Every structure is written in structure tokens, then in C-alpha cells.
Amino acid sequence: MTYQINIINSYNEILNIITQYNNVFEPSLSDRGINLVEYSKKLYEKSIFIGMYSKNKFCIGFAAFYVNYETKKSYLALFAIEKKYRHLGLGKELFNKFLSISKEKGMNEIELEVSKNNIEAINFYKKRGLIYLNKESKDSFYMGKSIVSNRKDF
């Protein structure tokens, strides 16, 4: 499948994507009490937002994450692939783009929160080398990993 991954710098585009994907999350973002307009504004102002597009410009997936230069951690806030495009390797490609940008920004670790009921996502993250961190909430696990390479290229 032909696709393109772009950094999104448009509030309206972020709002459109968040609205399109609202019900992909379980529970949906709006069912969690999240105001999609305000959240999209926060993502536009403070996150790095990347979209994966098919050749006909349809958004088939996205990732939104924050980088913290003090802790050198990249925090993946949202990650989604349209259901009909899953299991095609596209999630892996989008996740690798998230890792690549995080490394370019000087981050040493990545971290995320995932619903305890989202077994598909948990397995996806485990395949990418993430492990459970020593914290969890009532409904979520926290996962993370180091992204620092120990290799020395001369």
C-alpha cells in the first residue's frame, strides 16, 4: 500500500483527525469527558502530531506525542490506525516514525499509557520492545522503553 507520513501543523486538520478517530478509542475520547475542540487545540500547540495518509489523501492513522527536554522522554499520547488498515504493517511504520522523530529530538526514552482492556494495543507495544513500568492506574498500564542505542559507530 502506498502511503505518506506527514507532520501536521494545522489546527483544523488535527481537529478533523481527532473527530474522525474519536470512536476508534475505547472508550471514545468524548466518552472520557474530553472536549475534542479544546484537546485538538492543546495537541496543536504542544504536541508533535503525525498523520499517515493513503494516496487519495485519506488519513489512515496518526500519532500524537509530547517531548520533554528536561527528562529526555517522549510521551505517546494518542496512536491509532483505522481498523480496516490494521495488520498490514502500517502501525509498525507509523510507530517507527514516532521513534525516529523522538530520537531526532534527543529523547532517551518513550512512555505511554494504554487501557488494560486494549489487548491488541498492548501486544503491539510489546512487539516493539516496550515493557510494563512500575506504575498503573485503575484502568491503564504504563509502558515504556529506552531508545538510546548502545552502538558506537566510528
N, C-alpha and C positions, 0 to 999 in steps of 0.2 A: 504494500500500500504506500502511495506517495503522500507525504505529509511534510509540514513545516512547523518548527517551533520558534515562536517569537516572544520577546519580552513585550508585555502590554503596558503602554504608558498613557492609556486613555481611560478616564473615569467611566465614561459611558460604555466602553467595551467591557470593562471589569464588571459593571453593574449588569450588563446583558448576560455575561457568562455566569455570574453568581445566580441570577434569576433562572437561567436555563438549567442550572445544575442543582438548584435548591432541593428538589425531591430525590436526587440521586443519593444524598446523605440520609442515613437512618439513625435517629430521627432527622427530619429535614431541618435545615438551618432555621427556618421561620418557626417550626415547632419547638425549637430550643429557645425561642424568645429573641432570636437575633433579628434586628431590623436590617433588611437587606440593603437599603439605601445607605444607612449610616455605616454598615460594615464594609460596603464597597468603597465608601469614601476613605475609611481607615486603611483598607488594603491599598488603595491608590496612593495615599500619602506616605505609608510607612513600609509597605512590603515590596518584594520583588515578585511580580506576577507574570508567569509564563503560560502561554496558550499553545496548544497543538492543533493545527488546522489541516483539514483534508484539502485536496487540490481545488475543490469547489468552495473553499473558504468557510466550511462548517467547523466549528470548534468541537473537536472530538475528545479533548481532555485539557486539564490545566493543573497548575501547581501555584500555590501562593506561600511565600516564606519570608521570614524576617532574619536579618543577620545582626548579631550583636558583636560589635568590635571589641568590647571590653572582655567578654567571656570567650570570644572566638567560637561561638556556637551559632549554627544556623538552625532555626526552628521552623519545621514544615507545618504550617497552619492548616492548609487545605490541599488535597490531592484527589483528583477524580478523573476517570475515563468513562465515557458513555458506555453503557452496558453492552451494546452490540459491537463495540470495538475492543472489548476485553479479550484476553488470551491470544492476542496477535503480536505480542512483543512491544506494543506501543507504550504501555505503562512503564516498562523497563527503560525505553528510550527517554521518556519524559523524566523519570526518576534520575537517570544518568545526567540529564541536562541540569536538573536541580543540584546534583553533586558537583558538576563541573563549575557552575556559577558560584556555588558555595566555596569551592577551593580557590577560584579566581579572586574572591573577596577576602581570602586569607583565613577562612574558618578552619578550625581543627576538628570540630565535632558537629554532628547533626543530631537533632532530637525531634520527637513528635509525640503526639497523644493520639491514641486510637481506641475506639469503642471496644469494650470487652466482647461484644456480640458480633463484631465485624471480623469473623474468622478469615474471610478471603483477604482482607487487607493485612491482617496480622501475618498470615502465611506469605504474602507478597513481600512484606518488610523483612521477615526472617530470611527469605531467599536472597535479599540484598545485604545480608550480614548484620542487620540490626538485632539488638538483644534487649531484653526487658531491663529497665532501670529499677533502682531500689525505691520506687515511689509509684503509687497508683491512687486513683480516686474510686469512688463507689462504682462508677460506670466505665472508667477508662484505665488503660495501661499506658505507661510512658515507655518509649523505646528509643534507642539511640546507638550511635557508633562513632568511633574515631574515623576521620577521613584523612588523617595525616599519613603520608607514605613514609615508610622507614627506609625506602631505597635511596641510595646515593648515586646519582648519575654524574659521571665525570666526563 
